[in-house]
Amino acid sequence: MNEQNRDYISQGTSGTAQLPNATATLVLGILSIVVCFICGIVALVISNKDMAEYRANPGLYSESSYSSLRAGRICSIIGIALQVLGLLVYIVFIVFFISVAASNVNS
């Protein structure tokens, strides 16, 4: 058994392997709150794949990487919800200003 195989086997049995996209999901989730909801959508797609991977073999991955994945997923959901709420507020303002302008023209 060569060194690379031994290292892979020891990672799998001790549960110290990291989920591949846990950090990326966390970063994109935070960016979805700060910047735009597109990052949140990407983070949700990535996290769905990694969540399925973790659920298939929970013993292979560390709990800290799973926690990072869950935190990134939560941040992305919050970011998407905030952006949708902001979009609804903008629509309400636009409708309000159009109705005020129309009432001023008719008066």
Secondary structure, 3 states (H helix, E strand, C coil): CCHHHHHHHHHHHHCCECCCCHHHHHHHHHHHHHCCHHHHHHHHHHHHHHHHHHHHCHHHECHHHHHHHHHHHHHHHHHHHHHHHHHHHHHHHHHHHHHHHHHHHHC
